[in-house]
Amino acid sequence: MEQSYQLILDTAERIFADHCSSGVVNAADKGDYPNALWQALDEAGLLLVWMPEADGGVGGSMGLGFLLIRQAARYALPVPLAESLVANWLLAQAGLANAGQSSGFALGMEALPVLDNGQLHGVVGGVAFASQVSQLVVPCLQSGQLTIALVDVNACEISEQRSLAGEPRNTVNFNGAVPLVSGAVHSGASIELARGVAALARAHQIAGAMEHIVTLTVNYVQERNQFGRALSRFQAIQHSVADIAGESALANAAVEQAARMVSQSHCELDDALMAIATAKSVTGEAAGKVAQLAHQAHGAMGFSHEYPLQQYSRRIWCWREEFGSEFYWNQWLGQYVANKVHTTDEGSAWASIARAY
């Protein structure tokens, strides 16, 4: 199993290296969608890692999917790989199969759309790449029950917007669209878990992007000379690079722990959400620090459109706000721990926190 998973990751690495250069990312920022990259990912089956084998997918573990998401972020991938993985995971929670079309998902932190009399009503904002996929997977409520609906994007009203990173972030109005298929979620799945998985995907993207920022910064300060010596020889620069590397390592540890928790079949929902909240909070806080220090180390070069640092800093600034900022998840953690201490025999806040690890 480990060999087959490594083969998948190696395949992805080759595709990213061949089709996702810095120039491709900058071109996508200007509206030139990288169809060759998207087609290569689709043909390799990488979009179906979280789809069960019985439905024509890879049947990969949650851990494998998150590794793939983090790997893609190291290339600032300007296509909805993470979104397609989460979309297919959502379909699997309702026992639905992908129809072979490219899919994204429409899920916000506000009230869910409503499926009534076979028609979907509601608006979801900030939907990533809605204008670049053919179908949207939509968590919604039908008679008060959590349901997953698959909708043709042509049946929806889509407003065009772009994020700070230049990626599509669309507002989707379903306007009574009739789903292609829908189904109630399996026992154990919940909207909290769905939002948690989406948040953890963003946390892995932040962690992966910061890994590459570390590499870019280390290489730059070693190659760039100032006052007759390399920047890396200056103590202040050394401290900045050490801080960047430390924040990146902390973020990676948090997302890896959360991925392990989510991957466990016996994991309680509250424990999974605590690990997810920690990961999203840690990566969100690190995103601000790492971007600031990396741009300081690079000076004006870091703001150049031709130099790749901006591709990563702009993305982590966006991802930190999506599916709950660090403030949102810190607040969630505080409320959860306070409730746990008062309603159980945990005994202390620390005991409640340590239980999830």
Buried (B, 14 or more C-beta within 10 A) or exposed (E): EEEEBEEBEEBBBEBBEEBBBEEBBBBBBEEEBBEEBBEBBBEBBBBBBBBBEEBBBBBBBBBBBBBBBBBBBBBBBBBBBBBBBBBBBBBBBBBBBBBEEBBBBBBBEEEBBBBEEEEBBBBBBBBBBBBBBEBBBBBBBBEEEBBBBBBBBEBBEBBEBEBEBBBBBBBBBBEEBBBBBBBBBEEEBBBBBBBBBBBBBBBBBBBBBBBBBBEBBBEBBEEBEEEEEEBBBBEEBEEBBEBBBBBBBBBBEBBBBBBBBBBEEEBEEBBBBBBBBBBBBBBBBBBBBBBBBBBBBBEEEBEEEEBBBBBBBBBBBBBBBBBBBBEBBBBBBEEBBEEBBEEEEBEEBEBBBEBBE
